[in-house]
Amino acid sequence: MRDSIEQKLYYQVGKIRIAANNRDWYVATALAVRDRVVDGWHRSTDSTYTHGAKRVYYMSLEFLIGRLLRDNLANLGLNDVVKGALDQLGVDFDAIRQIEPDAALGNGGLGRLAACYLESMSSLAIPAIGYGIRYERGLFRQIVKNGFQQEYPEDWLELGNPWQFERPEISYNIGFGGEVAMVSDSDSETQHVWHPAERVEAVAYDIPIVGWRGRHVNALRLWSARAVDPIRLDAFNQGDHVGALSERARAESISQVLYPSDETPAGQELRLRQEYFFAAASLQDLLRRHLKSFKTVETLHEKAAIQLNDTHPSIAVIELMRILVDDHNVPWQQAWDITRETFCYTNHTLLPEALETWPVPLMERLLPRHMQIIYLLNLMFLDEVKQRFPGDVAMMTSLSLVDETHGRRVRMGNVAFLGSHKVNGVSALHTDLMRKTVFHDFNAMYPDRINNKTNGITFRRWLYQSNPGLTQLVVDAVGPEILDDETLFAKLAPFADDASFQEKFAAVKQDNKAALAKLVRERVGVRLNPHALFDVQIKRIHEYKRQLLNILETIALYNAIRAQPMRDWAPRVKIFAGKAAPSYHRAKLIIKLAHDVARVINSDPTLRDALKVVFLPNYNVSLAEVVIPAADLSEQISTAGMEASGTGNMKFALNGALTIGTLDGANVEMLERVGSDNIFIFGLTAEEVEARRRQTIDSSDFIAKSDVLQEVLTAVENGNFSPDDPGRYRGLIEAIRYHDYFMVAADFDAYYRRQRDVAATWRRPSDWRRSAVLNTAGMGFFSSDRSIREYASDLWNVPTWPKK
């Protein structure tokens, strides 16, 4: 390994040892490790082709894979080998590991779930390929200036990516716009021929995804957009040097940024172009692979399973129909049967605005042939609905692929549901609510189509790598077999009452908290007491996730400490992190409020370290790997019925944090696994939230009955935390008083009381540690390996390791 790293440095990085910096050593090390990855990758690919295995194709607009060096070393069992090699070379392994940027290929839970699932597919030896977009700059790099979020380009590819393989020989032309011609052949059959007005080239880049123990390696194939003609030479030679590159800029904008703002018509068009671009390229690619092995498209559903991760890739349903009918002359009904048996669809949200819709005029202009297919599918589908539910106009209106009530829009959630043979939710509660709410009428039409697949996380990343101290403690207690069998985590439960084990468990947590305190000091300049309770909420900033509820309770606690300064308060650190969408102005205002509250609290000498508040900027996977092992309390406080599942809740509990949360998403199943004494549940249930919304979302009368909440809201409203702009938060507070859709006021008193229970339990170290151990012991069910085994058996019909 040492020799390999030196050779990579000399021949591929082009440096001698004395001239090499840490980045050079990182690249050389990554390339040396990549060679070992490629060996397994070729073996896996050869086996798949040799055995004619069915493949899974996982289509997602996000893959939040994080850093790969440590991931690959751990899964290949090479961590000590590489560290030893670098030691001999006089190179600090930890220093070069930090050089690697986080891959900016996702935003939050959706993208991280996709990354966990890809890793589990490799670990379970399922032949699979992930398909997505190779974003040049991802979402954005979050910089906080004076408490305000500012967005900057995330230039993660600026210095190259040693893990990727560019495949310039694998490229596909993707069409947009133009017209559809009707052509009659010699048998008088009419065919539709799409003549796009514009074409963009999709170029493949592969990143190998290594499974546990290196037993299988799959690929993440990402598409980069290129202009078919990168420069108009005639325009350039005439002096229009900028205009000559305009088509290139338009084409390459497709893969520039994750989630371009869709507030403008141009932004909406770019978002749709992105989604069709990667769906169309992926389908051409998998069909090429299928035809190479099996010669005919008619067996596609037998040898390929395509999983749509949310509605973003759902245009693939229509694109596959177009390819089968127009390019391969498959009869319409047979093409529809193949399409539906090939696709499965994962729904991740009950928020109507997140179930994408596209204006019909935009679709007709950008994808005219696809709009024709949608109209025909809809006509045939509504005939079927009419037969099943004669005279039920409301049912037809609800199920139609085209919404005629809001300016005529194509409902992509309906397209995905209709075009898939299985549709799954991501937690038991979410799946139940899917049947009752957004897909109620589809469930009536197809009662056997919806099923549940509760989310999971890969323990390799979120425990074994992120928390080696706890991993070693677990292995010492249960045995090394636990690293290969997540069900063995239940064997930790008896150790919860072992005082010696509790002490060791707490010592590991303390070490992790010291590491986080050091990071906080370096990044935001705030000194933390590592013996305080670390109370953490890290996730995308959104009103339904209710960071605002947490901030208001923080102010209430601040008021209580100031009112009784001599009381023996349990020291607490409130830690926030997360990005707000650039156009989500209220979410960005919540970030500013968190900073304003932190500024006041952290500068108040009367608190004497009883309370600190920090907001860590630019939240990403690597930051989470430090924060999660250090957390004592995990905030999972979304408005009940609005969080599909969550995976952060699982990561925290696996690392021995106790959860304070609502009965929402996977919290419900976590409660069942860890027991009610070891989790702090509060607030309205999903049914109660819905009932209250039907009654009123005006909370002014409710607030009047809560002295604590009233004092907090008045302080914020009057500018106590924003003396430079006293009216900054009046709109925010007015929304809570009179338009409390997210039940912040309704749940506040229950949340405040439960937080006092948290403090009381923290004061009983043995009880807290017992609950912490039981949380780790109860998380075996939430492994992504378990999730993927269920997908494999119930949806994809593919075997998993160990092969039976």
Secondary structure, 3 states (H helix, E strand, C coil): CHHHHHHHHHHHHCCCHHHCCHHHHHHHHHHHHHHHHHHHHHHHHHHHHHHCCCEEEEECCCCCCECCHHHHHHHHCCHHHHHHHHHHCCCCHHHHHCCCCCECCCCCHHHHHHHHHHHHHHHCCCCEEEEEECCCCCCCEEEEECCEEEEECCCCCCCCCCCCEEEEEEEEEEEECCEEEEEECCCCCEEEEEECCEEEEEEEEEEEEECHHHCCEEEEEEEEEEECCCCCHHHHHCCCCCHHHHHHHHHHHHHCCCCCCCCCHHHHHHHHHHHHHHHHHHHHHHHHHHHHHHCCHHHHHHHEEEEEECCCCCHHHHHHHHHHHHHCCCCHHHHHHHHHHHEEEECCCCCHHHCCEEEHHHHHHHCHHHHHHHHHHHHHHHHHHHHHCCCCHHHHHHHCCEECCCCCEEEHHHHHHHCCCEEEECCHHHHHHHHHCCCHHHHHHCCCCEEECCCCECHHHHHHHCCHHHHHHHHHHHCHHHHCCHHHHHHHHHHHHCHHHHHHHHHHHHHHHHHHHHHHHHHHCCCCCCCCEEEEEECCCCHHHCHHHHHHHHHHHHHHHHHCCCCCCCCEEEEEECCCCCCCHHHHHHHHHHHHHHHHHHCCHHHCCCEEEEEECCCCHHHHHHHHHHCCEEEECCCCCCCCCCCHHHHHHHCCCEEEECCCCCHHHHHHHHCHHHCEECCCCHHHHHHHHHHCCCCHHHHHCCHHHHHHHHHHHCCCCCCCCCCCCHHHHHHHHHCCCCCHHHHHHHHHHHHHHHHHHHCCHHHHHHHHHHHHHCCHHHEHHHHHHHHHHHHHCCCCCCCC
